[in-house]
């Protein structure tokens, strides 16, 4: 009870001072759960970058896989990534993806169903006027298994 009075005093002081304090009272111990009720496991997040090319990993349904690929600029050239894509949207769905003017690309994938899917992106060269690019396409690929 003493702790509740202290919490209330802090909340009132925060409101008076305009500190934007968020106040809430929660039980000190979790309540009982019904027999057989188990909390759902928390979703995990995996971040993949340029250096993860060729990697294979396993995630679980509900997990989030983020792809962050960094483009490169040189003298008169820019090496830009395409938006990452899933080889099987039933396994890894893509709610968001995009590219930037600097050649970087991002994608967010949710492990939707069991199976294996490849995440891929392509890096190509874009030349400024008067510059030349190699005609090479670099493929970035990660194999993801949803177990």
N, CA, C and O atoms as a GROMACS GRO file, in nm:
protein
  588
    1UNK      N    1   0.082  -0.118   0.000
    1UNK     CA    2   0.000   0.000   0.000
    1UNK      C    3   0.087   0.125   0.000
    1UNK      O    4   0.054   0.223  -0.066
    2UNK      N    5   0.197   0.120   0.074
    2UNK     CA    6   0.287   0.234   0.080
    2UNK      C    7   0.346   0.261  -0.059
    2UNK      O    8   0.363   0.376  -0.099
    3UNK      N    9   0.377   0.152  -0.133
    3UNK     CA   10   0.432   0.167  -0.267
    3UNK      C   11   0.331   0.232  -0.360
    3UNK      O   12   0.368   0.313  -0.446
    4UNK      N   13   0.204   0.199  -0.346
    4UNK     CA   14   0.100   0.258  -0.429
    4UNK      C   15   0.089   0.408  -0.403
    4UNK      O   16   0.071   0.486  -0.496
    5UNK      N   17   0.098   0.450  -0.275
    5UNK     CA   18   0.092   0.592  -0.244
    5UNK      C   19   0.210   0.666  -0.306
    5UNK      O   20   0.195   0.776  -0.358
    6UNK      N   21   0.328   0.603  -0.300
    6UNK     CA   22   0.447   0.663  -0.359
    6UNK      C   23   0.430   0.678  -0.510
    6UNK      O   24   0.463   0.783  -0.566
    7UNK      N   25   0.378   0.572  -0.577
    7UNK     CA   26   0.356   0.575  -0.720
    7UNK      C   27   0.256   0.685  -0.754
    7UNK      O   28   0.275   0.757  -0.852
    8UNK      N   29   0.150   0.698  -0.676
    8UNK     CA   30   0.050   0.801  -0.700
    8UNK      C   31   0.112   0.940  -0.685
    8UNK      O   32   0.081   1.030  -0.763
    9UNK      N   33   0.198   0.958  -0.587
    9UNK     CA   34   0.264   1.087  -0.566
    9UNK      C   35   0.353   1.122  -0.684
    9UNK      O   36   0.358   1.237  -0.726
   10UNK      N   37   0.424   1.024  -0.738
   10UNK     CA   38   0.511   1.046  -0.852
   10UNK      C   39   0.428   1.084  -0.974
   10UNK      O   40   0.466   1.173  -1.050
   11UNK      N   41   0.313   1.017  -0.992
   11UNK     CA   42   0.225   1.046  -1.106
   11UNK      C   43   0.169   1.187  -1.096
   11UNK      O   44   0.166   1.259  -1.196
   12UNK      N   45   0.126   1.226  -0.979
   12UNK     CA   46   0.071   1.361  -0.960
   12UNK      C   47   0.179   1.464  -0.984
   12UNK      O   48   0.154   1.565  -1.051
   13UNK      N   49   0.300   1.441  -0.932
   13UNK     CA   50   0.409   1.536  -0.952
   13UNK      C   51   0.443   1.547  -1.101
   13UNK      O   52   0.469   1.656  -1.150
   14UNK      N   53   0.443   1.436  -1.170
   14UNK     CA   54   0.472   1.436  -1.313
   14UNK      C   55   0.365   1.511  -1.390
   14UNK      O   56   0.397   1.584  -1.485
   15UNK      N   57   0.239   1.494  -1.353
   15UNK     CA   58   0.130   1.564  -1.420
   15UNK      C   59   0.139   1.714  -1.396
   15UNK      O   60   0.118   1.793  -1.487
   16UNK      N   61   0.169   1.753  -1.272
   16UNK     CA   62   0.178   1.894  -1.237
   16UNK      C   63   0.294   1.960  -1.311
   16UNK      O   64   0.282   2.074  -1.358
   17UNK      N   65   0.405   1.890  -1.322
   17UNK     CA   66   0.522   1.945  -1.388
   17UNK      C   67   0.516   1.932  -1.539
   17UNK      O   68   0.601   1.987  -1.610
   18UNK      N   69   0.415   1.860  -1.590
   18UNK     CA   70   0.401   1.843  -1.734
   18UNK      C   71   0.509   1.755  -1.792
   18UNK      O   72   0.547   1.770  -1.908
   19UNK      N   73   0.559   1.662  -1.712
   19UNK     CA   74   0.669   1.577  -1.757
   19UNK      C   75   0.620   1.465  -1.847
   19UNK      O   76   0.702   1.391  -1.903
   20UNK      N   77   0.490   1.450  -1.862
   20UNK     CA   78   0.440   1.345  -1.948
   20UNK      C   79   0.463   1.207  -1.891
   20UNK      O   80   0.476   1.110  -1.966
   21UNK      N   81   0.468   1.195  -1.760
   21UNK     CA   82   0.492   1.066  -1.697
   21UNK      C   83   0.373   0.974  -1.722
   21UNK      O   84   0.258   1.015  -1.703
   22UNK      N   85   0.400   0.854  -1.761
   22UNK     CA   86   0.294   0.755  -1.779
   22UNK      C   87   0.288   0.673  -1.653
   22UNK      O   88   0.388   0.617  -1.610
   23UNK      N   89   0.170   0.666  -1.592
   23UNK     CA   90   0.156   0.594  -1.467
   23UNK      C   91   0.063   0.476  -1.485
   23UNK      O   92  -0.040   0.486  -1.552
   24UNK      N   93   0.100   0.366  -1.427
   24UNK     CA   94   0.016   0.247  -1.431
   24UNK      C   95   0.047   0.163  -1.310
   24UNK      O   96   0.160   0.158  -1.263
   25UNK      N   97  -0.054   0.097  -1.263
   25UNK     CA   98  -0.035   0.005  -1.152
   25UNK      C   99  -0.054  -0.137  -1.205
   25UNK      O  100  -0.154  -0.166  -1.270
   26UNK      N  101   0.041  -0.222  -1.179
   26UNK     CA  102   0.034  -0.360  -1.225
   26UNK      C  103   0.058  -0.450  -1.106
   26UNK      O  104   0.134  -0.415  -1.016
   27UNK      N  105  -0.005  -0.568  -1.106
   27UNK     CA  106   0.020  -0.660  -0.996
   27UNK      C  107   0.166  -0.702  -0.995
   27UNK      O  108   0.230  -0.714  -1.099
   28UNK      N  109   0.216  -0.725  -0.874
   28UNK     CA  110   0.357  -0.762  -0.858
   28UNK      C  111   0.386  -0.900  -0.913
   28UNK      O  112   0.497  -0.927  -0.957
   29UNK      N  113   0.287  -0.989  -0.911
   29UNK     CA  114   0.307  -1.123  -0.963
   29UNK      C  115   0.199  -1.152  -1.065
   29UNK      O  116   0.086  -1.104  -1.050
   30UNK      N  117   0.231  -1.229  -1.168
   30UNK     CA  118   0.131  -1.260  -1.269
   30UNK      C  119   0.020  -1.345  -1.210
   30UNK      O  120   0.042  -1.425  -1.119
   31UNK      N  121  -0.100  -1.326  -1.263
   31UNK     CA  122  -0.215  -1.402  -1.216
   31UNK      C  123  -0.208  -1.546  -1.261
   31UNK      O  124  -0.126  -1.581  -1.346
   32UNK      N  125  -0.293  -1.630  -1.206
   32UNK     CA  126  -0.292  -1.771  -1.244
   32UNK      C  127  -0.341  -1.788  -1.388
   32UNK      O  128  -0.421  -1.709  -1.437
   33UNK      N  129  -0.291  -1.892  -1.454
   33UNK     CA  130  -0.335  -1.922  -1.589
   33UNK      C  131  -0.407  -2.056  -1.586
   33UNK      O  132  -0.385  -2.140  -1.499
   34UNK      N  133  -0.493  -2.073  -1.683
   34UNK     CA  134  -0.567  -2.198  -1.692
   34UNK      C  135  -0.470  -2.311  -1.727
   34UNK      O  136  -0.368  -2.288  -1.791
   35UNK      N  137  -0.503  -2.430  -1.683
   35UNK     CA  138  -0.420  -2.547  -1.710
   35UNK      C  139  -0.404  -2.564  -1.860
   35UNK      O  140  -0.504  -2.566  -1.932
   36UNK      N  141  -0.285  -2.577  -1.907
   36UNK     CA  142  -0.258  -2.597  -2.049
   36UNK      C  143  -0.236  -2.467  -2.124
   36UNK      O  144  -0.192  -2.470  -2.240
   37UNK      N  145  -0.265  -2.352  -2.062
   37UNK     CA  146  -0.239  -2.224  -2.128
   37UNK      C  147  -0.091  -2.193  -2.119
   37UNK      O  148  -0.033  -2.189  -2.011
   38UNK      N  149  -0.031  -2.172  -2.233
   38UNK     CA  150   0.110  -2.134  -2.237
   38UNK      C  151   0.119  -2.007  -2.320
   38UNK      O  152   0.057  -1.997  -2.426
   39UNK      N  153   0.194  -1.910  -2.273
   39UNK     CA  154   0.206  -1.788  -2.353
   39UNK      C  155   0.273  -1.820  -2.486
   39UNK      O  156   0.362  -1.905  -2.493
   40UNK      N  157   0.229  -1.750  -2.591
   40UNK     CA  158   0.289  -1.770  -2.722
   40UNK      C  159   0.434  -1.719  -2.717
   40UNK      O  160   0.461  -1.616  -2.655
   41UNK      N  161   0.526  -1.791  -2.782
   41UNK     CA  162   0.664  -1.744  -2.780
   41UNK      C  163   0.673  -1.609  -2.850
   41UNK      O  164   0.605  -1.585  -2.950
   42UNK      N  165   0.757  -1.524  -2.798
   42UNK     CA  166   0.774  -1.392  -2.858
   42UNK      C  167   0.843  -1.405  -2.993
   42UNK      O  168   0.934  -1.486  -3.010
   43UNK      N  169   0.798  -1.325  -3.090
   43UNK     CA  170   0.858  -1.328  -3.222
   43UNK      C  171   0.999  -1.271  -3.213
   43UNK      O  172   1.025  -1.177  -3.138
   44UNK      N  173   1.088  -1.328  -3.289
   44UNK     CA  174   1.227  -1.281  -3.294
   44UNK      C  175   1.248  -1.203  -3.422
   44UNK      O  176   1.173  -1.218  -3.519
   45UNK      N  177   1.350  -1.120  -3.423
   45UNK     CA  178   1.385  -1.041  -3.539
   45UNK      C  179   1.528  -1.073  -3.577
   45UNK      O  180   1.618  -1.073  -3.492
   46UNK      N  181   1.549  -1.100  -3.704
   46UNK     CA  182   1.682  -1.127  -3.758
   46UNK      C  183   1.710  -1.019  -3.861
   46UNK      O  184   1.627  -0.991  -3.947
   47UNK      N  185   1.828  -0.957  -3.853
   47UNK     CA  186   1.867  -0.855  -3.949
   47UNK      C  187   1.979  -0.910  -4.036
   47UNK      O  188   2.081  -0.958  -3.987
   48UNK      N  189   1.958  -0.903  -4.167
   48UNK     CA  190   2.056  -0.952  -4.264
   48UNK      C  191   2.114  -0.834  -4.341
   48UNK      O  192   2.042  -0.739  -4.374
   49UNK      N  193   2.244  -0.839  -4.370
   49UNK     CA  194   2.312  -0.731  -4.442
   49UNK      C  195   2.389  -0.788  -4.561
   49UNK      O  196   2.381  -0.907  -4.590
   50UNK      N  197   2.464  -0.702  -4.628
   50UNK     CA  198   2.544  -0.744  -4.744
   50UNK      C  199   2.631  -0.866  -4.712
   50UNK      O  200   2.644  -0.956  -4.794
   51UNK      N  201   2.689  -0.869  -4.593
   51UNK     CA  202   2.781  -0.976  -4.554
   51UNK      C  203   2.715  -1.111  -4.530
   51UNK      O  204   2.785  -1.211  -4.514
   52UNK      N  205   2.582  -1.116  -4.529
   52UNK     CA  206   2.513  -1.243  -4.505
   52UNK      C  207   2.487  -1.321  -4.633
   52UNK      O  208   2.421  -1.425  -4.628
   53UNK      N  209   2.536  -1.275  -4.746
   53UNK     CA  210   2.517  -1.344  -4.873
   53UNK      C  211   2.563  -1.490  -4.860
   53UNK      O  212   2.673  -1.516  -4.810
   54UNK      N  213   2.480  -1.582  -4.904
   54UNK     CA  214   2.512  -1.724  -4.899
   54UNK      C  215   2.474  -1.792  -4.770
   54UNK      O  216   2.487  -1.914  -4.758
   55UNK      N  217   2.427  -1.718  -4.674
   55UNK     CA  218   2.392  -1.774  -4.542
   55UNK      C  219   2.263  -1.854  -4.549
   55UNK      O  220   2.176  -1.827  -4.633
   56UNK      N  221   2.251  -1.952  -4.462
   56UNK     CA  222   2.127  -2.029  -4.443
   56UNK      C  223   2.089  -2.015  -4.297
   56UNK      O  224   2.173  -2.029  -4.208
   57UNK      N  225   1.962  -1.989  -4.271
   57UNK     CA  226   1.919  -1.975  -4.132
   57UNK      C  227   1.780  -2.034  -4.114
   57UNK      O  228   1.705  -2.053  -4.210
   58UNK      N  229   1.748  -2.060  -3.988
   58UNK     CA  230   1.617  -2.116  -3.952
   58UNK      C  231   1.547  -2.017  -3.859
   58UNK      O  232   1.606  -1.967  -3.764
   59UNK      N  233   1.421  -1.991  -3.889
   59UNK     CA  234   1.337  -1.905  -3.805
   59UNK      C  235   1.208  -1.980  -3.774
   59UNK      O  236   1.187  -2.092  -3.822
   60UNK      N  237   1.122  -1.919  -3.695
   60UNK     CA  238   0.997  -1.982  -3.656
   60UNK      C  239   0.879  -1.896  -3.703
   60UNK      O  240   0.896  -1.776  -3.725
   61UNK      N  241   0.762  -1.956  -3.719
   61UNK     CA  242   0.645  -1.879  -3.763
   61UNK      C  243   0.626  -1.755  -3.675
   61UNK      O  244   0.633  -1.762  -3.552
   62UNK      N  245   0.601  -1.642  -3.740
   62UNK     CA  246   0.583  -1.516  -3.669
   62UNK      C  247   0.710  -1.434  -3.658
   62UNK      O  248   0.703  -1.313  -3.633
   63UNK      N  249   0.827  -1.496  -3.676
   63UNK     CA  250   0.953  -1.421  -3.669
   63UNK      C  251   0.962  -1.323  -3.786
   63UNK      O  252   0.901  -1.343  -3.890
   64UNK      N  253   1.040  -1.218  -3.766
   64UNK     CA  254   1.059  -1.115  -3.869
   64UNK      C  255   1.203  -1.120  -3.916
   64UNK      O  256   1.296  -1.124  -3.836
   65UNK      N  257   1.219  -1.118  -4.048
   65UNK     CA  258   1.352  -1.114  -4.108
   65UNK      C  259   1.363  -0.981  -4.182
   65UNK      O  260   1.285  -0.954  -4.273
   66UNK      N  261   1.460  -0.898  -4.142
   66UNK     CA  262   1.483  -0.770  -4.207
   66UNK      C  263   1.609  -0.779  -4.292
   66UNK      O  264   1.711  -0.832  -4.248
   67UNK      N  265   1.600  -0.726  -4.413
   67UNK     CA  266   1.715  -0.722  -4.503
   67UNK      C  267   1.753  -0.576  -4.521
   67UNK      O  268   1.669  -0.492  -4.555
   68UNK      N  269   1.881  -0.544  -4.497
   68UNK     CA  270   1.935  -0.408  -4.513
   68UNK      C  271   2.061  -0.415  -4.597
   68UNK      O  272   2.169  -0.446  -4.547
   69UNK      N  273   2.047  -0.385  -4.725
   69UNK     CA  274   2.160  -0.391  -4.816
   69UNK      C  275   2.207  -0.249  -4.848
   69UNK      O  276   2.126  -0.160  -4.874
   70UNK      N  277   2.337  -0.230  -4.845
   70UNK     CA  278   2.396  -0.098  -4.865
   70UNK      C  279   2.455  -0.086  -5.004
   70UNK      O  280   2.537  -0.169  -5.044
   71UNK      N  281   2.414   0.016  -5.077
   71UNK     CA  282   2.468   0.042  -5.210
   71UNK      C  283   2.605   0.108  -5.199
   71UNK      O  284   2.651   0.140  -5.090
   72UNK      N  285   2.669   0.126  -5.314
   72UNK     CA  286   2.802   0.187  -5.316
   72UNK      C  287   2.810   0.285  -5.432
   72UNK      O  288   2.753   0.263  -5.539
   73UNK      N  289   2.882   0.393  -5.409
   73UNK     CA  290   2.906   0.492  -5.514
   73UNK      C  291   3.055   0.504  -5.540
   73UNK      O  292   3.137   0.499  -5.448
   74UNK      N  293   3.087   0.519  -5.666
   74UNK     CA  294   3.227   0.539  -5.704
   74UNK      C  295   3.237   0.661  -5.793
   74UNK      O  296   3.147   0.745  -5.793
   75UNK      N  297   3.343   0.671  -5.866
   75UNK     CA  298   3.361   0.784  -5.958
   75UNK      C  299   3.272   0.764  -6.081
   75UNK      O  300   3.307   0.690  -6.173
   76UNK      N  301   3.160   0.830  -6.079
   76UNK     CA  302   3.069   0.823  -6.194
   76UNK      C  303   2.982   0.699  -6.198
   76UNK      O  304   2.907   0.679  -6.294
   77UNK      N  305   2.990   0.615  -6.098
   77UNK     CA  306   2.907   0.494  -6.097
   77UNK      C  307   2.838   0.479  -5.962
   77UNK      O  308   2.883   0.529  -5.859
   78UNK      N  309   2.728   0.410  -5.967
   78UNK     CA  310   2.655   0.375  -5.844
   78UNK      C  311   2.614   0.229  -5.856
   78UNK      O  312   2.558   0.187  -5.958
   79UNK      N  313   2.643   0.151  -5.753
   79UNK     CA  314   2.602   0.011  -5.749
   79UNK      C  315   2.479   0.004  -5.660
   79UNK      O  316   2.488   0.021  -5.538
   80UNK      N  317   2.365  -0.022  -5.722
   80UNK     CA  318   2.236  -0.015  -5.652
   80UNK      C  319   2.172  -0.152  -5.642
   80UNK      O  320   2.180  -0.234  -5.734
   81UNK      N  321   2.106  -0.177  -5.528
   81UNK     CA  322   2.036  -0.302  -5.503
   81UNK      C  323   1.890  -0.291  -5.544
   81UNK      O  324   1.828  -0.184  -5.533
   82UNK      N  325   1.835  -0.403  -5.590
   82UNK     CA  326   1.690  -0.411  -5.612
   82UNK      C  327   1.626  -0.440  -5.477
   82UNK      O  328   1.693  -0.482  -5.383
   83UNK      N  329   1.496  -0.418  -5.468
   83UNK     CA  330   1.424  -0.450  -5.344
   83UNK      C  331   1.432  -0.601  -5.321
   83UNK      O  332   1.409  -0.678  -5.415
   84UNK      N  333   1.464  -0.645  -5.201
   84UNK     CA  334   1.471  -0.789  -5.172
   84UNK      C  335   1.335  -0.855  -5.197
   84UNK      O  336   1.230  -0.796  -5.174
   85UNK      N  337   1.340  -0.979  -5.244
   85UNK     CA  338   1.218  -1.054  -5.275
   85UNK      C  339   1.226  -1.193  -5.214
   85UNK      O  340   1.334  -1.248  -5.192
   86UNK      N  341   1.109  -1.249  -5.187
   86UNK     CA  342   1.098  -1.385  -5.134
   86UNK      C  343   1.066  -1.480  -5.248
   86UNK      O  344   0.982  -1.450  -5.333
   87UNK      N  345   1.133  -1.594  -5.249
   87UNK     CA  346   1.106  -1.695  -5.351
   87UNK      C  347   0.975  -1.767  -5.328
   87UNK      O  348   0.923  -1.830  -5.420
   88UNK      N  349   0.921  -1.761  -5.206
   88UNK     CA  350   0.794  -1.826  -5.174
   88UNK      C  351   0.719  -1.740  -5.072
   88UNK      O  352   0.742  -1.752  -4.952
   89UNK      N  353   0.629  -1.653  -5.120
   89UNK     CA  354   0.555  -1.565  -5.028
   89UNK      C  355   0.467  -1.639  -4.927
   89UNK      O  356   0.429  -1.580  -4.826
   90UNK      N  357   0.435  -1.765  -4.952
   90UNK     CA  358   0.357  -1.842  -4.854
   90UNK      C  359   0.445  -1.877  -4.733
   90UNK      O  360   0.393  -1.902  -4.624
   91UNK      N  361   0.576  -1.881  -4.752
   91UNK     CA  362   0.670  -1.911  -4.643
   91UNK      C  363   0.719  -1.781  -4.580
   91UNK      O  364   0.717  -1.767  -4.458
   92UNK      N  365   0.763  -1.687  -4.661
   92UNK     CA  366   0.811  -1.556  -4.614
   92UNK      C  367   0.734  -1.447  -4.687
   92UNK      O  368   0.761  -1.418  -4.804
   93UNK      N  369   0.639  -1.386  -4.619
   93UNK     CA  370   0.562  -1.278  -4.682
   93UNK      C  371   0.637  -1.147  -4.664
   93UNK      O  372   0.708  -1.129  -4.565
   94UNK      N  373   0.620  -1.056  -4.759
   94UNK     CA  374   0.692  -0.928  -4.756
   94UNK      C  375   0.592  -0.813  -4.742
   94UNK      O  376   0.535  -0.768  -4.840
   95UNK      N  377   0.572  -0.766  -4.617
   95UNK     CA  378   0.482  -0.652  -4.600
   95UNK      C  379   0.544  -0.519  -4.639
   95UNK      O  380   0.471  -0.422  -4.662
   96UNK      N  381   0.678  -0.509  -4.646
   96UNK     CA  382   0.741  -0.382  -4.679
   96UNK      C  383   0.875  -0.404  -4.746
   96UNK      O  384   0.950  -0.495  -4.711
   97UNK      N  385   0.905  -0.318  -4.845
   97UNK     CA  386   1.034  -0.322  -4.912
   97UNK      C  387   1.052  -0.190  -4.986
   97UNK      O  388   0.955  -0.123  -5.019
   98UNK      N  389   1.177  -0.155  -5.011
   98UNK     CA  390   1.203  -0.033  -5.086
   98UNK      C  391   1.349  -0.014  -5.115
   98UNK      O  392   1.435  -0.086  -5.065
   99UNK      N  393   1.376   0.086  -5.199
   99UNK     CA  394   1.512   0.123  -5.234
   99UNK      C  395   1.531   0.272  -5.208
   99UNK      O  396   1.434   0.347  -5.195
  100UNK      N  397   1.657   0.314  -5.200
  100UNK     CA  398   1.688   0.454  -5.177
  100UNK      C  399   1.767   0.510  -5.295
  100UNK      O  400   1.822   0.433  -5.374
  101UNK      N  401   1.772   0.642  -5.308
  101UNK     CA  402   1.852   0.701  -5.416
  101UNK      C  403   2.002   0.671  -5.405
  101UNK      O  404   2.074   0.682  -5.504
  102UNK      N  405   2.048   0.632  -5.288
  102UNK     CA  406   2.190   0.600  -5.270
  102UNK      C  407   2.223   0.456  -5.311
  102UNK      O  408   2.338   0.415  -5.303
  103UNK      N  409   2.122   0.380  -5.353
  103UNK     CA  410   2.146   0.243  -5.398
  103UNK      C  411   2.120   0.137  -5.293
  103UNK      O  412   2.132   0.018  -5.321
  104UNK      N  413   2.085   0.178  -5.173
  104UNK     CA  414   2.055   0.082  -5.067
  104UNK      C  415   1.914   0.026  -5.086
  104UNK      O  416   1.832   0.084  -5.156
  105UNK      N  417   1.888  -0.087  -5.023
  105UNK     CA  418   1.757  -0.150  -5.031
  105UNK      C  419   1.723  -0.215  -4.897
  105UNK      O  420   1.811  -0.262  -4.826
  106UNK      N  421   1.595  -0.217  -4.865
  106UNK     CA  422   1.549  -0.280  -4.742
  106UNK      C  423   1.427  -0.366  -4.773
  106UNK      O  424   1.356  -0.343  -4.871
  107UNK      N  425   1.405  -0.463  -4.688
  107UNK     CA  426   1.287  -0.546  -4.699
  107UNK      C  427   1.256  -0.608  -4.564
  107UNK      O  428   1.347  -0.646  -4.490
  108UNK      N  429   1.128  -0.617  -4.533
  108UNK     CA  430   1.086  -0.681  -4.409
  108UNK      C  431   0.998  -0.800  -4.448
  108UNK      O  432   0.904  -0.787  -4.526
  109UNK      N  433   1.033  -0.915  -4.391
  109UNK     CA  434   0.963  -1.039  -4.422
  109UNK      C  435   0.912  -1.101  -4.294
  109UNK      O  436   0.980  -1.097  -4.191
  110UNK      N  437   0.795  -1.160  -4.300
  110UNK     CA  438   0.737  -1.229  -4.186
  110UNK      C  439   0.731  -1.378  -4.218
  110UNK      O  440   0.684  -1.416  -4.325
  111UNK      N  441   0.778  -1.460  -4.125
  111UNK     CA  442   0.772  -1.605  -4.144
  111UNK      C  443   0.625  -1.646  -4.132
  111UNK      O  444   0.569  -1.651  -4.022
  112UNK      N  445   0.564  -1.676  -4.246
  112UNK     CA  446   0.420  -1.700  -4.251
  112UNK      C  447   0.383  -1.848  -4.243
  112UNK      O  448   0.283  -1.884  -4.181
  113UNK      N  449   0.462  -1.933  -4.303
  113UNK     CA  450   0.430  -2.076  -4.304
  113UNK      C  451   0.556  -2.159  -4.308
  113UNK      O  452   0.663  -2.109  -4.343
  114UNK      N  453   0.542  -2.284  -4.273
  114UNK     CA  454   0.659  -2.372  -4.270
  114UNK      C  455   0.707  -2.403  -4.412
  114UNK      O  456   0.628  -2.414  -4.506
  115UNK      N  457   0.839  -2.416  -4.423
  115UNK     CA  458   0.900  -2.445  -4.552
  115UNK      C  459   1.031  -2.371  -4.567
  115UNK      O  460   1.087  -2.320  -4.470
  116UNK      N  461   1.080  -2.367  -4.690
  116UNK     CA  462   1.207  -2.300  -4.720
  116UNK      C  463   1.186  -2.202  -4.834
  116UNK      O  464   1.120  -2.234  -4.934
  117UNK      N  465   1.242  -2.084  -4.819
  117UNK     CA  466   1.234  -1.982  -4.922
  117UNK      C  467   1.368  -1.910  -4.932
  117UNK      O  468   1.440  -1.895  -4.834
  118UNK      N  469   1.399  -1.866  -5.052
  118UNK     CA  470   1.520  -1.788  -5.074
  118UNK      C  471   1.484  -1.640  -5.076
  118UNK      O  472   1.387  -1.600  -5.140
  119UNK      N  473   1.564  -1.560  -5.007
  119UNK     CA  474   1.554  -1.415  -5.016
  119UNK      C  475   1.662  -1.372  -5.113
  119UNK      O  476   1.778  -1.411  -5.098
  120UNK      N  477   1.626  -1.292  -5.213
  120UNK     CA  478   1.724  -1.252  -5.313
  120UNK      C  479   1.712  -1.102  -5.344
  120UNK      O  480   1.606  -1.041  -5.328
  121UNK      N  481   1.823  -1.046  -5.388
  121UNK     CA  482   1.827  -0.909  -5.440
  121UNK      C  483   1.939  -0.906  -5.543
  121UNK      O  484   2.032  -0.986  -5.538
  122UNK      N  485   1.929  -0.811  -5.637
  122UNK     CA  486   2.031  -0.796  -5.740
  122UNK      C  487   2.098  -0.659  -5.728
  122UNK      O  488   2.032  -0.558  -5.705
  123UNK      N  489   2.231  -0.659  -5.745
  123UNK     CA  490   2.305  -0.533  -5.746
  123UNK      C  491   2.354  -0.508  -5.887
  123UNK      O  492   2.422  -0.592  -5.946
  124UNK      N  493   2.320  -0.392  -5.940
  124UNK     CA  494   2.362  -0.355  -6.074
  124UNK      C  495   2.430  -0.219  -6.069
  124UNK      O  496   2.416  -0.144  -5.973
  125UNK      N  497   2.503  -0.191  -6.174
  125UNK     CA  498   2.577  -0.065  -6.183
  125UNK      C  499   2.496   0.034  -6.268
  125UNK      O  500   2.437  -0.002  -6.370
  126UNK      N  501   2.496   0.159  -6.222
  126UNK     CA  502   2.433   0.268  -6.296
  126UNK      C  503   2.540   0.375  -6.317
  126UNK      O  504   2.600   0.425  -6.221
  127UNK      N  505   2.563   0.409  -6.444
  127UNK     CA  506   2.670   0.503  -6.477
  127UNK      C  507   2.616   0.644  -6.497
  127UNK      O  508   2.508   0.664  -6.552
  128UNK      N  509   2.693   0.740  -6.451
  128UNK     CA  510   2.664   0.880  -6.478
  128UNK      C  511   2.705   0.909  -6.623
  128UNK      O  512   2.786   0.834  -6.679
  129UNK      N  513   2.652   1.015  -6.683
  129UNK     CA  514   2.694   1.048  -6.820
  129UNK      C  515   2.846   1.060  -6.830
  129UNK      O  516   2.910   1.126  -6.749
  130UNK      N  517   2.901   0.996  -6.931
  130UNK     CA  518   3.045   0.999  -6.952
  130UNK      C  519   3.121   0.891  -6.878
  130UNK      O  520   3.242   0.880  -6.892
  131UNK      N  521   3.052   0.810  -6.799
  131UNK     CA  522   3.116   0.701  -6.724
  131UNK      C  523   3.070   0.567  -6.778
  131UNK      O  524   2.968   0.558  -6.846
  132UNK      N  525   3.147   0.464  -6.748
  132UNK     CA  526   3.114   0.329  -6.791
  132UNK      C  527   3.095   0.237  -6.671
  132UNK      O  528   3.158   0.256  -6.567
  133UNK      N  529   3.008   0.139  -6.688
  133UNK     CA  530   2.984   0.039  -6.583
  133UNK      C  531   3.017  -0.099  -6.636
  133UNK      O  532   3.001  -0.126  -6.755
  134UNK      N  533   3.062  -0.187  -6.548
  134UNK     CA  534   3.076  -0.327  -6.590
  134UNK      C  535   2.936  -0.387  -6.604
  134UNK      O  536   2.844  -0.353  -6.529
  135UNK      N  537   2.921  -0.475  -6.700
  135UNK     CA  538   2.792  -0.540  -6.721
  135UNK      C  539   2.784  -0.666  -6.636
  135UNK      O  540   2.774  -0.778  -6.687
  136UNK      N  541   2.788  -0.645  -6.506
  136UNK     CA  542   2.785  -0.756  -6.412
  136UNK      C  543   2.667  -0.735  -6.317
  136UNK      O  544   2.644  -0.624  -6.267
  137UNK      N  545   2.595  -0.840  -6.293
  137UNK     CA  546   2.486  -0.836  -6.195
  137UNK      C  547   2.528  -0.927  -6.080
  137UNK      O  548   2.558  -1.045  -6.101
  138UNK      N  549   2.529  -0.872  -5.960
  138UNK     CA  550   2.564  -0.950  -5.841
  138UNK      C  551   2.434  -0.991  -5.773
  138UNK      O  552   2.348  -0.907  -5.746
  139UNK      N  553   2.420  -1.119  -5.746
  139UNK     CA  554   2.300  -1.170  -5.679
  139UNK      C  555   2.333  -1.196  -5.533
  139UNK      O  556   2.429  -1.267  -5.501
  140UNK      N  557   2.252  -1.140  -5.445
  140UNK     CA  558   2.260  -1.164  -5.300
  140UNK      C  559   2.151  -1.264  -5.268
  140UNK      O  560   2.036  -1.246  -5.310
  141UNK      N  561   2.186  -1.370  -5.193
  141UNK     CA  562   2.087  -1.475  -5.164
  141UNK      C  563   2.108  -1.531  -5.025
  141UNK      O  564   2.221  -1.562  -4.985
  142UNK      N  565   1.998  -1.544  -4.952
  142UNK     CA  566   1.998  -1.610  -4.821
  142UNK      C  567   1.884  -1.712  -4.822
  142UNK      O  568   1.773  -1.680  -4.866
  143UNK      N  569   1.911  -1.831  -4.776
  143UNK     CA  570   1.810  -1.936  -4.768
  143UNK      C  571   1.753  -1.940  -4.627
  143UNK      O  572   1.826  -1.956  -4.530
  144UNK      N  573   1.621  -1.925  -4.617
  144UNK     CA  574   1.554  -1.921  -4.488
  144UNK      C  575   1.458  -2.039  -4.477
  144UNK      O  576   1.374  -2.061  -4.564
  145UNK      N  577   1.474  -2.115  -4.368
  145UNK     CA  578   1.383  -2.226  -4.339
  145UNK      C  579   1.296  -2.185  -4.222
  145UNK      O  580   1.346  -2.143  -4.118
  146UNK      N  581   1.165  -2.198  -4.239
  146UNK     CA  582   1.070  -2.171  -4.132
  146UNK      C  583   1.030  -2.305  -4.075
  146UNK      O  584   0.965  -2.385  -4.142
  147UNK      N  585   1.069  -2.329  -3.949
  147UNK     CA  586   1.045  -2.459  -3.886
  147UNK      C  587   0.935  -2.449  -3.781
  147UNK      O  588   0.901  -2.549  -3.717
   0.00000   0.00000   0.00000
